Amino acid sequence: AEFNRMAREPSTLILDARSADAYAQGHIEGAVNLPFTDFTDQSLRVALRDPSVRILIYCNNNFSNNAQPVILKRVELALNIQTFINLYGYGYRNVYGLADVVDFNDPSVGWVQS
């Protein structure tokens, strides 16, 4: 609920840092896709624009389904940890992660499948 509330506020972006293929198979509605492996100063500036924007992130481990396109990873290797660290390193300080584990079939999640 908190993630959804924040997502609706101005100057907030949802970032999906999974691969372009995983994003194409399904993602949270309205999320911007920039694969973690493509992070550079320029790519982040294009995708996220202003470094002061609030960024909401999520990864496979936020979903209980353990089905394509969100196959669970080891917790210590969850993409949101590396994404947070890298965004911080690139100067993005207003970053929040989805703290819950949800079912992507729950309508409140806003999951979109291609």
C-alpha positions as CSV (number, residue, x, y, z in Angstrom):
1,A,0.0,0.0,0.0
2,E,2.8,2.4,0.9
3,F,4.6,1.6,-2.4
4,N,1.4,2.3,-4.4
5,R,0.8,5.5,-2.5
6,M,4.3,6.8,-3.2
7,A,4.1,5.7,-6.8
8,R,1.1,8.0,-7.4
9,E,2.9,11.1,-6.1
10,P,4.5,13.6,-8.5
11,S,8.2,13.3,-9.1
12,T,8.2,9.5,-8.4
13,L,9.4,6.8,-10.8
14,I,9.2,3.0,-10.6
15,L,12.4,1.5,-11.8
16,D,12.5,-2.1,-13.1
17,A,16.2,-3.0,-13.3
18,R,15.6,-6.5,-14.6
19,S,16.6,-7.6,-18.1
20,A,14.6,-6.1,-21.0
21,D,13.3,-9.6,-21.7
22,A,12.0,-10.1,-18.2
23,Y,10.4,-6.7,-18.3
24,A,8.7,-7.4,-21.6
25,Q,7.3,-10.6,-20.1
26,G,5.7,-8.7,-17.2
27,H,6.3,-5.7,-14.9
28,I,4.5,-3.3,-12.6
29,E,2.4,-0.9,-14.6
30,G,4.2,2.4,-15.3
31,A,7.6,1.1,-14.4
32,V,10.6,2.3,-16.4
33,N,13.0,-0.4,-17.5
34,L,16.7,0.1,-17.4
35,P,18.6,-3.2,-16.9
36,F,21.0,-3.1,-14.1
37,T,23.8,-4.1,-16.4
38,D,23.2,-1.0,-18.5
39,F,23.6,1.6,-15.7
40,T,25.9,4.4,-16.7
41,D,25.7,8.1,-15.9
42,Q,24.2,8.8,-19.3
43,S,21.7,5.9,-19.3
44,L,20.5,6.8,-15.8
45,R,20.1,10.5,-16.7
46,V,18.0,9.6,-19.7
47,A,15.8,7.0,-17.9
48,L,15.5,8.8,-14.5
49,R,16.2,12.4,-15.5
50,D,16.5,14.4,-12.2
51,P,18.8,12.8,-9.5
52,S,16.4,14.2,-6.9
53,V,13.4,12.2,-8.3
54,R,12.0,9.6,-5.9
55,I,12.8,6.1,-7.3
56,L,10.8,3.0,-6.3
57,I,12.5,-0.3,-7.0
58,Y,11.5,-3.9,-6.9
59,C,13.0,-7.2,-7.9
60,N,12.1,-10.9,-8.4
61,N,12.2,-11.5,-4.6
62,N,9.3,-9.1,-4.1
63,F,7.0,-11.7,-5.7
64,S,5.8,-14.9,-4.1
65,N,4.9,-16.5,-7.4
66,N,8.4,-17.9,-8.2
67,A,7.3,-18.2,-11.9
68,Q,8.3,-16.5,-15.1
69,P,9.2,-13.7,-15.3
70,V,10.0,-13.4,-11.5
71,I,12.1,-16.5,-10.6
72,L,13.3,-16.1,-7.0
73,K,17.0,-15.4,-6.4
74,R,19.0,-15.9,-3.2
75,V,18.1,-13.1,-0.9
76,E,21.7,-11.8,-0.7
77,L,21.8,-11.6,-4.5
78,A,18.4,-9.9,-4.9
79,L,18.7,-7.3,-7.6
80,N,17.2,-4.5,-5.4
81,I,20.3,-4.6,-3.2
82,Q,22.7,-4.0,-6.0
83,T,20.3,-1.5,-7.7
84,F,20.1,0.5,-4.5
85,I,23.8,0.6,-4.0
86,N,24.5,1.6,-7.6
87,L,21.8,4.2,-7.7
88,Y,23.3,5.7,-4.5
89,G,26.7,5.6,-6.1
90,Y,25.5,7.5,-9.1
91,G,24.0,10.2,-6.9
92,Y,20.4,9.1,-6.6
93,R,19.6,9.4,-2.9
94,N,15.8,9.3,-2.9
95,V,15.5,5.5,-3.5
96,Y,13.0,3.1,-1.8
97,G,12.4,-0.6,-2.3
98,L,9.2,-2.5,-2.3
99,A,9.4,-4.0,1.2
100,D,6.7,-6.6,0.8
101,V,6.4,-9.9,-0.9
102,V,3.3,-9.9,-3.1
103,D,1.5,-12.1,-5.6
104,F,1.8,-10.4,-9.1
105,N,-1.8,-11.7,-9.7
106,D,-3.1,-9.4,-7.0
107,P,-4.9,-6.6,-8.8
108,S,-3.5,-4.0,-6.4
109,V,0.0,-4.8,-7.7
110,G,-0.8,-3.5,-11.2
111,W,1.1,-6.2,-13.0
112,V,1.2,-5.9,-16.8
113,Q,2.0,-8.9,-19.0
114,S,3.0,-8.5,-22.6
